[in-house]
Amino acid sequence: MSSKDISTAHLNNRVGPVLRQGALAKAVAEAAEADNPDRTIAIDDKVAYVRISTDGEMILRRATIEEMLGQPFQMRDLEVELSSFSGRIDNAEEYIRFYFEKTF
């Protein structure tokens, strides 16, 4: 990232989770694409972690993550692998929502 990119990073509206590398990160990346078909999902694999992002809003549904994992899943288990996230977060039993609302 150049110094210009860093100085303007606060102006973007990218949202989404940053997860430790592994089966859950792969399932969440696949779920992000399935649950947000009208959005372009960026998957940035950094070897130790994966940044999954899109513009404005991302919804991840428990049922979709379960389908991608091939086993039962509780949304609270996502917090264990969630090393960071961008945007704001709204979490419930059946989904997690990352969103950003610009105020300027």
N, C-alpha and C positions, 0 to 999 in steps of 0.2 A: 504494500500500500504506500503510495507516495505521500509526501507531506501535504499536498493539496487535498488528497482523498481523506486524510486524517482530519484536516481542518474543517471539512464539510460533512463529516460522517454523521453528525447530529441532525443534518437536514434530510436524511433518508427516512423511509417509513418501512424498512424491512422488519419482519417479525418472525419468530419461531424458536424452536428449542436448539440447544447445543447439548449433545449426548455423548457419553463415553462410547467408544467403538464397541460393537458387538451385535448380537442377534436382535436385541430390542431396537437399537439405532436403525438397523436395516428395516425392521418391521414398521417403525415410525415413519421412515422416509417413504416407504411404499404406501402407508396409510395416508400420509399427507397428500400424495398425488391422487389417491382414490377419493378422499374426503373433500378435496378442493379442485374439482375438475376444471373449473373456470379460471384457475390461477396457474401461473408458471412457478413451479417449485424449484428452488436452487438447492442442490445437495453438494456441500463442500466437504469432502473427505480429507481430514488432516492427519490421518493414520491413528492418532490416539483419541481423537474425537471427531464427531460429525456435526456440522452446522447445517440445519435444515431451515430454509427461509423462503418467504414470499413477501409481496407488498401488501401492507394494510391489515390483513386478517388471515389467520389460519385456524381451522378447526380440526381436531383429531378426536375421532370417536373410539370409545372403548371396543365396541364390536368389530370395528375395522382392524384395530391393532390385534385383537384376538385372532381374527381371520388370518392376518399376515404372519403372526407368530405360530399359529396352529395349536394354541393352548389357551386356557383361561387367563385373564389378565385383569388386574385392578388398577385403576388410574393412579392411585396413590403410589404404586410401585414405580411409576414414571419418575417420581421425585428422587428416587435413589440414583438413577442414571442421569438425571438432569443436572449437568454441571453449570449451566447458565441458560439464559434465554434473552431474546431481544423483544422489546415491546412491553405491553402489559399482559397480565395473565388472569384468566378466569377459569377456575377448575371446578368440576363437579364429578359425580360418580360415573356419568356416562360420556363425558367429553372433557376436553381441555381446549380453551380458546386463547390464542395469542392475538393481540390487536394493538393498533397504534392509532391515536387520533391527534393529528397536528392541530395546534392551537394558533398558528400564525398564518 
